[in-house]
Amino acid sequence: MLMTRPSPWQRTLLSKGFTLAEVLASILVISLFTVAAMQAVVVAALFQSNARRFAEASNWIQDDLENIKIVAYDLCQTRFAQRKLAAPAQNTNTITLAFIEPYESDYKQAMPPEYWPNNQPMPPEYREYPTRGVCSLSSVTDGFRVGDEILIGSDAGTNRITAISGDTITLANTITSYRSAGTRVYARCRAGKSEGGFAAYLQSLLPPLGSGSGNTSTGTRTFINDTFSMSRTATRLAPAPFQTLELAYVVRDSNNNIVAQVTTEVVPNAFFRCP
């Protein structure tokens, strides 16, 4: 094969290499790409950190909300209270209550399986309930509380409880119309004021987050190398009979920045047993 030697001009071109301008331009292009890539990595890490913070905060909110839902659904904790007058009442502000008996038509409404007395035989239709008798009532006023508004029979309005002693309830106002023995008495079902309804009852049973007063409870928790605070504000919603409790959650980091916030509503299961 015939080999040719490069000419002097060709040897000059081959040994010339990159010029300074070309090297600087290459460095500039590489630097721009590197800076852009590093910025993308930083932004991605920031988004990932914020996503983890939001997930942890949301789980914290969900944990507390699930605990409240258990309280609201459980008839042993948020009770339904339906009784009857043990004696006639007129021109008095005290009434004596009695249990509704098994032979009465509304017994199953007044006495769900959870409340079934342990000293009475279980009816066949209740035997399928695993929760039967788990929180049998300790007294005829079990489930009533001071501040509740009660409905007596077909009264147009309700009356607020001011005191409870044994089987006797004292009311804020006098019962002027005659009410016979056996007249049904319902707690919280037709409340005319927010403090006497099921929302207020559930609010009094809310598990504390840690501290706080009034309608707001606060708590702290540490995760992802920071200390976060959560506030839960409970509000009894109108209109009457004030059965809905609104819960507003806000989670903040140590710099007081909002990480997550949720607003939801809860209605106690017992309310749906009201006639």
Secondary structure, 3 states (H helix, E strand, C coil): CCCCCCCHHHHHHHCCCCCHHHHHHHHHHHHHHHHHHHHHHHHHHHHHHHHHHHHHHHHHHHHHHHHHHHHHHCCCCCCCCEEEECCCECCEEEEEEECCCCCCCCHHHHCCHHHCCCCCCCCHHHCCCCCCCCCCCCCCCCCCCCCCEEEECCCCCCEEEEEEECCEEEEEEEECCCECCCCEEEECCCCCCHHHCHHHHHHHCCCCCCEEECCEEEEEEEECCEEEEEEEEEEECCCCCCCCEEEEEEEECCCCCEEEEEEEEECCHHHHHCC
